Amino acid sequence: MQGSNSTFIYIHAIWCTAGKQPVLTRIVRKVLFAYMKKNAEESGIQVMVVNGGDEHVHCLFKLMPAQSVSAIINQLQSDSENWVNNNKLLSDPFEWNDIYSAWSVSPSTVDKAAEYISRQEAYHQEKTLEEELTAFDRMVVHIS
């Protein structure tokens, strides 16, 4: 360690649209995810990649010492929800589900996580969202 503090905490978060409704078409995802990344960075959130499918989003971000996972996800959800609705990107009011999942990512595997998130469209041609979430749940270590 040289002379300064360093923090390397990376979080991979997933959350869904309300009711897991498949309202995020390819065109909506393209503009929404670009907005989310840009807006987050302007708000001091270091988003590395954001991508997803018709009914969910994956976001990989670097957690800074004064930030909390829940506060970041709440801000990303709230800002993007308001942006979609204010810009009338969908015919019905849009909202995210309040439930999310988040996992820490080792600095040595951040590139793999970013690649996985970037390939969501291809991934979901073979696997459903439920299969994906089940696979993530299997990675959790349960201590009795």
C-alpha positions in Angstrom: 0.0 0.0 0.0 1.3 3.4 -0.9 0.1 6.4 0.9 -3.6 6.5 0.3 -6.8 4.6 1.1 -8.2 2.3 -1.6 -11.6 0.7 -1.7 -12.4 -2.1 -4.1 -16.0 -3.2 -3.4 -17.9 -4.2 -6.5 -21.6 -5.1 -6.5 -23.7 -7.0 -9.1 -27.3 -6.2 -8.5 -30.4 -7.5 -10.2 -34.0 -6.2 -10.0 -37.1 -6.6 -12.0 -40.0 -4.6 -13.4 -43.1 -4.5 -11.2 -44.9 -7.8 -11.6 -42.0 -9.0 -13.8 -43.8 -7.5 -16.8 -41.8 -7.7 -20.0 -42.1 -4.0 -20.9 -38.4 -3.3 -21.5 -38.2 -3.8 -25.3 -34.8 -3.7 -27.0 -35.3 0.0 -27.9 -36.4 1.0 -24.4 -33.5 -0.9 -22.9 -31.0 0.8 -25.1 -32.0 4.3 -24.1 -32.9 3.5 -20.5 -29.7 1.7 -19.7 -27.6 4.5 -21.3 -29.6 7.0 -19.3 -29.1 5.0 -16.1 -25.3 4.8 -16.5 -24.9 8.5 -17.4 -27.3 9.7 -14.6 -25.6 7.5 -12.0 -22.2 8.8 -12.9 -23.4 12.4 -12.6 -24.8 11.4 -9.1 -21.5 10.0 -7.9 -22.3 6.3 -8.5 -19.6 4.5 -10.4 -21.6 2.2 -12.7 -19.4 -0.1 -14.7 -22.1 -1.7 -16.8 -25.9 -1.9 -16.9 -27.9 -4.3 -19.1 -30.8 -6.7 -18.9 -33.8 -8.2 -20.5 -37.5 -7.5 -21.1 -38.3 -7.7 -17.4 -35.1 -7.1 -15.4 -31.9 -5.2 -15.1 -28.3 -6.2 -14.1 -26.1 -3.4 -12.7 -22.4 -3.7 -11.8 -21.2 -0.8 -9.7 -18.3 0.1 -7.5 -19.4 0.8 -3.9 -17.6 3.8 -2.4 -17.0 3.9 1.4 -19.8 6.3 2.2 -22.4 4.6 0.0 -24.8 1.8 0.8 -26.0 -0.9 -1.6 -29.7 -0.2 -0.8 -29.3 3.6 -1.2 -27.6 3.2 -4.6 -30.2 0.7 -5.9 -33.1 2.9 -4.6 -31.6 5.9 -6.3 -31.1 4.0 -9.6 -34.6 2.7 -9.5 -36.2 6.0 -8.6 -34.3 8.1 -11.1 -34.9 5.7 -14.0 -38.5 5.1 -13.1 -39.2 8.9 -13.1 -37.2 9.3 -16.4 -39.2 6.5 -18.2 -42.5 8.0 -17.0 -41.6 11.7 -17.7 -40.4 10.8 -21.2 -43.4 8.6 -21.8 -41.3 5.7 -23.1 -44.1 3.2 -22.3 -47.9 3.5 -22.8 -48.6 2.6 -19.1 -46.9 4.0 -16.0 -43.6 2.2 -15.3 -42.2 1.0 -12.0 -39.6 -1.3 -10.7 -40.2 -4.1 -8.2 -38.9 -3.1 -4.7 -37.2 -6.4 -4.3 -33.6 -6.8 -5.5 -30.7 -9.1 -5.2 -27.1 -8.1 -4.9 -23.8 -9.9 -4.7 -20.3 -8.8 -4.1 -17.8 -9.4 -6.9 -14.2 -10.0 -6.4 -11.9 -7.5 -8.0 -10.2 -10.4 -9.8 -13.6 -11.3 -11.5 -15.0 -7.9 -12.3 -14.2 -8.3 -16.0 -16.1 -11.6 -16.1 -19.1 -10.1 -14.3 -19.1 -7.2 -16.7 -18.9 -9.5 -19.7 -21.7 -11.6 -18.4 -23.9 -8.6 -17.9 -23.1 -7.2 -21.3 -24.2 -10.6 -22.9 -27.7 -10.6 -21.3 -29.6 -10.6 -24.6 -27.7 -13.7 -25.8 -27.9 -15.4 -22.4 -31.7 -15.0 -22.3 -32.1 -16.7 -25.7 -31.2 -19.9 -23.9 -32.2 -19.3 -20.2 -35.2 -17.7 -18.6 -35.0 -15.1 -15.9 -36.2 -17.7 -13.3 -33.4 -20.1 -14.4 -30.9 -17.3 -14.1 -32.1 -16.3 -10.6 -32.1 -19.9 -9.4 -28.5 -20.2 -10.6 -27.5 -17.1 -8.6 -29.3 -18.4 -5.6 -27.2 -21.7 -5.8 -24.0 -19.6 -5.5 -25.0 -18.3 -2.0 -23.3 -20.0 0.8 -25.7 -20.9 3.6 -24.2 -21.2 7.0 -26.1 -23.0 9.7 
